Protein backbone atom coordinates (compact mmCIF):
# COMPACT_ATOMS: atom_id res chain seq x y z
CA UNK A 1 0.00 0.00 0.00
CA UNK A 2 1.19 3.47 -0.92
CA UNK A 3 -0.52 5.61 1.73
CA UNK A 4 -0.54 8.75 -0.44
CA UNK A 5 -2.81 7.03 -3.01
CA UNK A 6 -6.43 6.84 -1.89
CA UNK A 7 -7.36 3.94 -4.16
CA UNK A 8 -4.71 1.75 -2.49
CA UNK A 9 -5.50 2.65 1.12
CA UNK A 10 -8.08 1.12 3.44
CA UNK A 11 -10.44 2.39 6.11
CA UNK A 12 -8.10 1.34 8.90
CA UNK A 13 -5.60 3.82 7.48
CA UNK A 14 -7.84 6.68 6.40
CA UNK A 15 -9.80 6.90 9.67
CA UNK A 16 -6.61 7.73 11.55
CA UNK A 17 -5.08 9.99 8.88
CA UNK A 18 -5.30 13.75 9.06
CA UNK A 19 -5.14 14.66 5.40
CA UNK A 20 -4.55 18.32 4.72
CA UNK A 21 -4.42 18.30 0.91
CA UNK A 22 -6.26 16.32 -1.74
CA UNK A 23 -4.92 16.17 -5.30
CA UNK A 24 -7.51 15.52 -7.99
CA UNK A 25 -5.98 14.71 -11.41
CA UNK A 26 -7.93 15.41 -14.58
CA UNK A 27 -7.21 13.57 -17.81
CA UNK A 28 -8.85 12.89 -21.16
CA UNK A 29 -9.41 10.12 -23.70
CA UNK A 30 -8.50 11.28 -27.20
CA UNK A 31 -6.23 10.42 -30.16
CA UNK A 32 -2.58 11.47 -29.92
CA UNK A 33 -1.08 11.28 -33.41
CA UNK A 34 -0.43 7.77 -34.72
CA UNK A 35 1.99 6.63 -32.02
CA UNK A 36 0.66 7.56 -28.57
CA UNK A 37 -2.31 5.89 -26.86
CA UNK A 38 -5.74 7.45 -26.44
CA UNK A 39 -5.13 7.42 -22.70
CA UNK A 40 -1.98 9.59 -22.84
CA UNK A 41 -3.50 12.40 -20.76
CA UNK A 42 -4.96 9.86 -18.34
CA UNK A 43 -1.63 8.08 -17.90
CA UNK A 44 0.23 11.37 -17.53
CA UNK A 45 -2.23 12.48 -14.83
CA UNK A 46 -1.77 9.29 -12.88
CA UNK A 47 2.01 9.14 -13.18
CA UNK A 48 2.65 12.83 -12.50
CA UNK A 49 0.21 12.74 -9.58
CA UNK A 50 1.83 9.66 -8.07
CA UNK A 51 5.35 11.09 -8.37
CA UNK A 52 4.39 14.46 -6.90
CA UNK A 53 2.39 13.06 -4.00
CA UNK A 54 5.04 10.49 -3.16
CA UNK A 55 7.73 13.17 -3.01
CA UNK A 56 5.51 15.46 -0.93
CA UNK A 57 4.49 12.64 1.43
CA UNK A 58 8.12 11.65 1.98
CA UNK A 59 8.76 15.26 3.02
CA UNK A 60 6.00 15.20 5.60
CA UNK A 61 3.01 16.50 3.66
CA UNK A 62 -0.39 15.17 4.68
CA UNK A 63 -1.47 14.64 1.08
CA UNK A 64 -3.74 12.15 -0.65
CA UNK A 65 -3.98 11.49 -4.39
CA UNK A 66 -7.50 10.84 -5.65
CA UNK A 67 -8.32 8.64 -8.64
CA UNK A 68 -8.00 10.49 -11.94
CA UNK A 69 -11.10 11.70 -13.75
CA UNK A 70 -10.41 9.93 -17.05
CA UNK A 71 -12.69 11.94 -19.34
CA UNK A 72 -12.32 15.56 -20.38
CA UNK A 73 -13.76 18.17 -22.72
CA UNK A 74 -13.37 17.06 -26.35
CA UNK A 75 -15.78 19.34 -28.21
CA UNK A 76 -13.11 20.32 -30.73
CA UNK A 77 -12.43 16.63 -31.51
CA UNK A 78 -16.06 15.71 -32.10
CA UNK A 79 -15.28 14.61 -35.69
CA UNK A 80 -12.65 12.09 -34.51
CA UNK A 81 -13.56 8.55 -33.43
CA UNK A 82 -13.82 7.79 -29.72
CA UNK A 83 -12.68 11.15 -28.42
CA UNK A 84 -14.91 10.81 -25.38
CA UNK A 85 -16.38 14.15 -24.40
CA UNK A 86 -17.65 15.66 -21.17
CA UNK A 87 -19.06 19.11 -21.79
CA UNK A 88 -17.50 21.78 -19.56
CA UNK A 89 -20.70 22.08 -17.53
CA UNK A 90 -20.74 18.30 -16.94
CA UNK A 91 -17.08 18.16 -15.93
CA UNK A 92 -17.59 21.13 -13.61
CA UNK A 93 -20.51 19.37 -11.95
CA UNK A 94 -18.45 16.23 -11.37
CA UNK A 95 -15.59 18.21 -9.83
CA UNK A 96 -18.02 20.23 -7.70
CA UNK A 97 -19.58 17.06 -6.31
CA UNK A 98 -16.15 15.65 -5.47
CA UNK A 99 -15.16 18.91 -3.75
CA UNK A 100 -18.28 18.64 -1.59
CA UNK A 101 -17.31 15.08 -0.67
CA UNK A 102 -13.82 16.21 0.33
CA UNK A 103 -15.17 19.04 2.46
CA UNK A 104 -17.46 16.53 4.15
CA UNK A 105 -14.36 14.52 5.02
CA UNK A 106 -12.64 17.56 6.48
CA UNK A 107 -10.28 18.32 3.58
CA UNK A 108 -10.38 21.95 2.52
CA UNK A 109 -7.17 22.33 0.50
CA UNK A 110 -7.62 20.86 -2.97
CA UNK A 111 -5.32 20.88 -5.98
CA UNK A 112 -6.78 20.22 -9.42
CA UNK A 113 -3.90 18.64 -11.34
CA UNK A 114 -4.86 19.02 -14.98
CA UNK A 115 -3.29 17.15 -17.91
CA UNK A 116 -5.59 18.22 -20.75
CA UNK A 117 -5.69 21.60 -22.46
CA UNK A 118 -9.41 21.26 -23.16
CA UNK A 119 -10.20 21.17 -19.43
CA UNK A 120 -10.51 24.87 -18.71
CA UNK A 121 -11.02 24.79 -14.96
CA UNK A 122 -10.28 28.39 -13.94
CA UNK A 123 -13.95 29.47 -14.43
CA UNK A 124 -14.99 26.79 -11.95
CA UNK A 125 -12.60 28.17 -9.33
CA UNK A 126 -14.24 31.56 -9.76
CA UNK A 127 -17.72 30.06 -9.60
CA UNK A 128 -17.03 28.10 -6.41
CA UNK A 129 -15.35 31.01 -4.63
CA UNK A 130 -17.63 31.86 -1.73
CA UNK A 131 -19.84 28.80 -2.33
CA UNK A 132 -17.59 26.29 -0.60
CA UNK A 133 -15.32 26.30 2.41
CA UNK A 134 -12.70 24.53 0.30
CA UNK A 135 -9.74 26.39 -1.13
CA UNK A 136 -9.15 25.26 -4.70
CA UNK A 137 -5.86 25.52 -6.55
CA UNK A 138 -5.32 24.71 -10.22
CA UNK A 139 -2.13 23.38 -11.78
CA UNK A 140 -1.88 22.69 -15.49
CA UNK A 141 1.36 20.82 -14.95
CA UNK A 142 2.42 21.22 -18.59
CA UNK A 143 2.70 24.97 -17.95
CA UNK A 144 4.81 24.62 -14.80
CA UNK A 145 8.18 24.45 -16.56
CA UNK A 146 7.84 26.95 -19.42
CA UNK A 147 11.07 28.69 -18.43
CA UNK A 148 12.97 25.37 -18.70
CA UNK A 149 11.22 23.98 -21.77
CA UNK A 150 13.80 25.11 -24.32
CA UNK A 151 16.63 23.64 -22.23
CA UNK A 152 15.14 20.16 -22.60
CA UNK A 153 13.16 20.03 -25.84
CA UNK A 154 13.96 21.01 -29.41
CA UNK A 155 10.39 21.46 -30.63
CA UNK A 156 7.46 23.34 -29.18
CA UNK A 157 4.26 21.38 -29.13
CA UNK A 158 0.55 21.58 -28.61
CA UNK A 159 -0.44 17.92 -28.58
CA UNK A 160 1.42 14.58 -28.90
CA UNK A 161 4.74 16.23 -29.73
CA UNK A 162 8.21 15.93 -28.29
CA UNK A 163 7.31 16.63 -24.67
CA UNK A 164 4.40 14.21 -24.35
CA UNK A 165 6.23 11.55 -26.33
CA UNK A 166 9.26 11.89 -24.05
CA UNK A 167 7.06 11.32 -20.99
CA UNK A 168 5.51 8.30 -22.68
CA UNK A 169 8.93 6.86 -23.54
CA UNK A 170 10.01 7.32 -19.94
CA UNK A 171 6.92 6.02 -18.14
CA UNK A 172 4.75 3.92 -20.51
CA UNK A 173 7.06 2.98 -23.41
CA UNK A 174 5.18 -0.25 -24.12
CA UNK A 175 2.28 1.83 -25.41
CA UNK A 176 4.32 3.92 -27.87
CA UNK A 177 3.86 2.57 -31.40
CA UNK A 178 6.92 2.13 -33.63
CA UNK A 179 7.56 1.10 -37.20
CA UNK A 180 9.35 -2.09 -38.17
CA UNK A 181 12.52 -0.01 -38.38
CA UNK A 182 12.11 1.11 -34.77
CA UNK A 183 11.10 4.70 -35.54
CA UNK A 184 8.10 6.41 -34.03
CA UNK A 185 4.97 5.56 -36.01
CA UNK A 186 4.03 9.23 -36.16
CA UNK A 187 3.83 12.05 -38.65
CA UNK A 188 5.56 15.40 -38.14
CA UNK A 189 2.66 16.96 -36.25
CA UNK A 190 2.34 19.91 -38.63
CA UNK A 191 -0.70 22.15 -38.06
CA UNK A 192 -2.58 24.40 -40.44
CA UNK A 193 -2.89 28.12 -39.93
CA UNK A 194 -6.22 29.91 -40.19
CA UNK A 195 -7.08 32.64 -42.68
CA UNK A 196 -6.77 35.29 -40.02
CA UNK A 197 -3.59 36.90 -38.74
CA UNK A 198 -5.31 37.77 -35.46
CA UNK A 199 -5.99 34.11 -34.75
CA UNK A 200 -2.60 32.89 -35.99
CA UNK A 201 -0.75 35.36 -33.74
CA UNK A 202 -2.90 34.54 -30.72
CA UNK A 203 -4.64 37.82 -29.96
CA UNK A 204 -8.00 36.41 -31.07
CA UNK A 205 -8.85 32.87 -30.00
CA UNK A 206 -11.16 30.17 -31.32
CA UNK A 207 -12.01 26.58 -30.51
CA UNK A 208 -9.97 24.73 -33.11
CA UNK A 209 -11.53 21.82 -35.00
CA UNK A 210 -8.82 19.20 -34.64
CA UNK A 211 -9.71 17.28 -37.81
CA UNK A 212 -9.09 20.47 -39.81
CA UNK A 213 -6.10 21.68 -37.80
CA UNK A 214 -4.01 18.49 -38.02
CA UNK A 215 -3.31 15.56 -40.34
CA UNK A 216 -3.36 12.70 -37.81
CA UNK A 217 -4.28 14.60 -34.60
CA UNK A 218 -0.69 15.45 -33.67
CA UNK A 219 0.28 19.09 -33.15
CA UNK A 220 4.05 19.21 -32.63
CA UNK A 221 6.99 17.18 -33.93
CA UNK A 222 7.62 14.15 -31.68
CA UNK A 223 10.67 12.67 -33.39
CA UNK A 224 13.33 14.19 -31.13
CA UNK A 225 11.71 12.69 -28.03
CA UNK A 226 13.71 10.53 -25.62
CA UNK A 227 13.01 8.85 -22.31
CA UNK A 228 15.82 10.86 -20.71
CA UNK A 229 14.05 14.10 -21.61
CA UNK A 230 10.87 12.81 -19.99
CA UNK A 231 12.76 11.98 -16.81
CA UNK A 232 14.37 15.43 -16.73
CA UNK A 233 10.95 17.01 -17.06
CA UNK A 234 9.56 14.90 -14.24
CA UNK A 235 12.35 16.03 -11.92
CA UNK A 236 11.43 19.66 -12.54
CA UNK A 237 7.77 18.93 -11.81
CA UNK A 238 8.70 17.17 -8.58
CA UNK A 239 10.97 20.00 -7.47
CA UNK A 240 8.33 22.64 -8.12
CA UNK A 241 4.89 21.13 -7.56
CA UNK A 242 5.79 18.69 -4.79
CA UNK A 243 7.39 21.58 -2.91
CA UNK A 244 4.14 23.50 -3.30
CA UNK A 245 2.20 20.55 -1.87
CA UNK A 246 4.51 20.46 1.15
CA UNK A 247 3.98 24.18 1.74
CA UNK A 248 0.23 23.88 1.19
CA UNK A 249 -0.05 21.02 3.66
CA UNK A 250 1.80 22.99 6.34
CA UNK A 251 -0.08 26.25 5.78
CA UNK A 252 -2.54 27.26 8.50
CA UNK A 253 -6.11 27.89 7.44
CA UNK A 254 -7.13 31.27 8.79
CA UNK A 255 -9.09 34.30 7.63
CA UNK A 256 -6.17 35.54 5.51
CA UNK A 257 -5.45 32.23 3.76
CA UNK A 258 -3.81 31.92 1.27
CA UNK A 259 -2.28 35.36 1.57
CA UNK A 260 0.75 36.24 3.67
C-alpha positions as CSV (number, residue, x, y, z in Angstrom):
1,X,0.0,0.0,0.0
2,X,1.2,3.5,-0.9
3,X,-0.5,5.6,1.7
4,X,-0.5,8.7,-0.4
5,X,-2.8,7.0,-3.0
6,X,-6.4,6.8,-1.9
7,X,-7.4,3.9,-4.2
8,X,-4.7,1.7,-2.5
9,X,-5.5,2.7,1.1
10,X,-8.1,1.1,3.4
11,X,-10.4,2.4,6.1
12,X,-8.1,1.3,8.9
13,X,-5.6,3.8,7.5
14,X,-7.8,6.7,6.4
15,X,-9.8,6.9,9.7
16,X,-6.6,7.7,11.6
17,X,-5.1,10.0,8.9
18,X,-5.3,13.8,9.1
19,X,-5.1,14.7,5.4
20,X,-4.5,18.3,4.7
21,X,-4.4,18.3,0.9
22,X,-6.3,16.3,-1.7
23,X,-4.9,16.2,-5.3
24,X,-7.5,15.5,-8.0
25,X,-6.0,14.7,-11.4
26,X,-7.9,15.4,-14.6
27,X,-7.2,13.6,-17.8
28,X,-8.8,12.9,-21.2
29,X,-9.4,10.1,-23.7
30,X,-8.5,11.3,-27.2
31,X,-6.2,10.4,-30.2
32,X,-2.6,11.5,-29.9
33,X,-1.1,11.3,-33.4
34,X,-0.4,7.8,-34.7
35,X,2.0,6.6,-32.0
36,X,0.7,7.6,-28.6
37,X,-2.3,5.9,-26.9
38,X,-5.7,7.5,-26.4
39,X,-5.1,7.4,-22.7
40,X,-2.0,9.6,-22.8
41,X,-3.5,12.4,-20.8
42,X,-5.0,9.9,-18.3
43,X,-1.6,8.1,-17.9
44,X,0.2,11.4,-17.5
45,X,-2.2,12.5,-14.8
46,X,-1.8,9.3,-12.9
47,X,2.0,9.1,-13.2
48,X,2.6,12.8,-12.5
49,X,0.2,12.7,-9.6
50,X,1.8,9.7,-8.1
51,X,5.4,11.1,-8.4
52,X,4.4,14.5,-6.9
53,X,2.4,13.1,-4.0
54,X,5.0,10.5,-3.2
55,X,7.7,13.2,-3.0
56,X,5.5,15.5,-0.9
57,X,4.5,12.6,1.4
58,X,8.1,11.7,2.0
59,X,8.8,15.3,3.0
60,X,6.0,15.2,5.6
61,X,3.0,16.5,3.7
62,X,-0.4,15.2,4.7
63,X,-1.5,14.6,1.1
64,X,-3.7,12.2,-0.7
65,X,-4.0,11.5,-4.4
66,X,-7.5,10.8,-5.7
67,X,-8.3,8.6,-8.6
68,X,-8.0,10.5,-11.9
69,X,-11.1,11.7,-13.7
70,X,-10.4,9.9,-17.1
71,X,-12.7,11.9,-19.3
72,X,-12.3,15.6,-20.4
73,X,-13.8,18.2,-22.7
74,X,-13.4,17.1,-26.3
75,X,-15.8,19.3,-28.2
76,X,-13.1,20.3,-30.7
77,X,-12.4,16.6,-31.5
78,X,-16.1,15.7,-32.1
79,X,-15.3,14.6,-35.7
80,X,-12.7,12.1,-34.5
81,X,-13.6,8.5,-33.4
82,X,-13.8,7.8,-29.7
83,X,-12.7,11.2,-28.4
84,X,-14.9,10.8,-25.4
85,X,-16.4,14.2,-24.4
86,X,-17.6,15.7,-21.2
87,X,-19.1,19.1,-21.8
88,X,-17.5,21.8,-19.6
89,X,-20.7,22.1,-17.5
90,X,-20.7,18.3,-16.9
91,X,-17.1,18.2,-15.9
92,X,-17.6,21.1,-13.6
93,X,-20.5,19.4,-12.0
94,X,-18.4,16.2,-11.4
95,X,-15.6,18.2,-9.8
96,X,-18.0,20.2,-7.7
97,X,-19.6,17.1,-6.3
98,X,-16.1,15.7,-5.5
99,X,-15.2,18.9,-3.8
100,X,-18.3,18.6,-1.6
101,X,-17.3,15.1,-0.7
102,X,-13.8,16.2,0.3
103,X,-15.2,19.0,2.5
104,X,-17.5,16.5,4.2
105,X,-14.4,14.5,5.0
106,X,-12.6,17.6,6.5
107,X,-10.3,18.3,3.6
108,X,-10.4,22.0,2.5
109,X,-7.2,22.3,0.5
110,X,-7.6,20.9,-3.0
111,X,-5.3,20.9,-6.0
112,X,-6.8,20.2,-9.4
113,X,-3.9,18.6,-11.3
114,X,-4.9,19.0,-15.0
115,X,-3.3,17.1,-17.9
116,X,-5.6,18.2,-20.8
117,X,-5.7,21.6,-22.5
118,X,-9.4,21.3,-23.2
119,X,-10.2,21.2,-19.4
120,X,-10.5,24.9,-18.7
121,X,-11.0,24.8,-15.0
122,X,-10.3,28.4,-13.9
123,X,-13.9,29.5,-14.4
124,X,-15.0,26.8,-11.9
125,X,-12.6,28.2,-9.3
126,X,-14.2,31.6,-9.8
127,X,-17.7,30.1,-9.6
128,X,-17.0,28.1,-6.4
129,X,-15.4,31.0,-4.6
130,X,-17.6,31.9,-1.7
131,X,-19.8,28.8,-2.3
132,X,-17.6,26.3,-0.6
133,X,-15.3,26.3,2.4
134,X,-12.7,24.5,0.3
135,X,-9.7,26.4,-1.1
136,X,-9.2,25.3,-4.7
137,X,-5.9,25.5,-6.5
138,X,-5.3,24.7,-10.2
139,X,-2.1,23.4,-11.8
140,X,-1.9,22.7,-15.5
141,X,1.4,20.8,-15.0
142,X,2.4,21.2,-18.6
143,X,2.7,25.0,-17.9
144,X,4.8,24.6,-14.8
145,X,8.2,24.4,-16.6
146,X,7.8,27.0,-19.4
147,X,11.1,28.7,-18.4
148,X,13.0,25.4,-18.7
149,X,11.2,24.0,-21.8
150,X,13.8,25.1,-24.3
151,X,16.6,23.6,-22.2
152,X,15.1,20.2,-22.6
153,X,13.2,20.0,-25.8
154,X,14.0,21.0,-29.4
155,X,10.4,21.5,-30.6
156,X,7.5,23.3,-29.2
157,X,4.3,21.4,-29.1
158,X,0.6,21.6,-28.6
159,X,-0.4,17.9,-28.6
160,X,1.4,14.6,-28.9
161,X,4.7,16.2,-29.7
162,X,8.2,15.9,-28.3
163,X,7.3,16.6,-24.7
164,X,4.4,14.2,-24.3
165,X,6.2,11.6,-26.3
166,X,9.3,11.9,-24.0
167,X,7.1,11.3,-21.0
168,X,5.5,8.3,-22.7
169,X,8.9,6.9,-23.5
170,X,10.0,7.3,-19.9
171,X,6.9,6.0,-18.1
172,X,4.8,3.9,-20.5
173,X,7.1,3.0,-23.4
174,X,5.2,-0.3,-24.1
175,X,2.3,1.8,-25.4
176,X,4.3,3.9,-27.9
177,X,3.9,2.6,-31.4
178,X,6.9,2.1,-33.6
179,X,7.6,1.1,-37.2
180,X,9.4,-2.1,-38.2
181,X,12.5,0.0,-38.4
182,X,12.1,1.1,-34.8
183,X,11.1,4.7,-35.5
184,X,8.1,6.4,-34.0
185,X,5.0,5.6,-36.0
186,X,4.0,9.2,-36.2
187,X,3.8,12.0,-38.7
188,X,5.6,15.4,-38.1
189,X,2.7,17.0,-36.3
190,X,2.3,19.9,-38.6
191,X,-0.7,22.1,-38.1
192,X,-2.6,24.4,-40.4
193,X,-2.9,28.1,-39.9
194,X,-6.2,29.9,-40.2
195,X,-7.1,32.6,-42.7
196,X,-6.8,35.3,-40.0
197,X,-3.6,36.9,-38.7
198,X,-5.3,37.8,-35.5
199,X,-6.0,34.1,-34.7
200,X,-2.6,32.9,-36.0
201,X,-0.8,35.4,-33.7
202,X,-2.9,34.5,-30.7
203,X,-4.6,37.8,-30.0
204,X,-8.0,36.4,-31.1
205,X,-8.9,32.9,-30.0
206,X,-11.2,30.2,-31.3
207,X,-12.0,26.6,-30.5
208,X,-10.0,24.7,-33.1
209,X,-11.5,21.8,-35.0
210,X,-8.8,19.2,-34.6
211,X,-9.7,17.3,-37.8
212,X,-9.1,20.5,-39.8
213,X,-6.1,21.7,-37.8
214,X,-4.0,18.5,-38.0
215,X,-3.3,15.6,-40.3
216,X,-3.4,12.7,-37.8
217,X,-4.3,14.6,-34.6
218,X,-0.7,15.5,-33.7
219,X,0.3,19.1,-33.1
220,X,4.0,19.2,-32.6
221,X,7.0,17.2,-33.9
222,X,7.6,14.1,-31.7
223,X,10.7,12.7,-33.4
224,X,13.3,14.2,-31.1
225,X,11.7,12.7,-28.0
226,X,13.7,10.5,-25.6
227,X,13.0,8.8,-22.3
228,X,15.8,10.9,-20.7
229,X,14.0,14.1,-21.6
230,X,10.9,12.8,-20.0
231,X,12.8,12.0,-16.8
232,X,14.4,15.4,-16.7
233,X,10.9,17.0,-17.1
234,X,9.6,14.9,-14.2
235,X,12.3,16.0,-11.9
236,X,11.4,19.7,-12.5
237,X,7.8,18.9,-11.8
238,X,8.7,17.2,-8.6
239,X,11.0,20.0,-7.5
240,X,8.3,22.6,-8.1
241,X,4.9,21.1,-7.6
242,X,5.8,18.7,-4.8
243,X,7.4,21.6,-2.9
244,X,4.1,23.5,-3.3
245,X,2.2,20.6,-1.9
246,X,4.5,20.5,1.2
247,X,4.0,24.2,1.7
248,X,0.2,23.9,1.2
249,X,0.0,21.0,3.7
250,X,1.8,23.0,6.3
251,X,-0.1,26.3,5.8
252,X,-2.5,27.3,8.5
253,X,-6.1,27.9,7.4
254,X,-7.1,31.3,8.8
255,X,-9.1,34.3,7.6
256,X,-6.2,35.5,5.5
257,X,-5.5,32.2,3.8
258,X,-3.8,31.9,1.3
259,X,-2.3,35.4,1.6
260,X,0.7,36.2,3.7
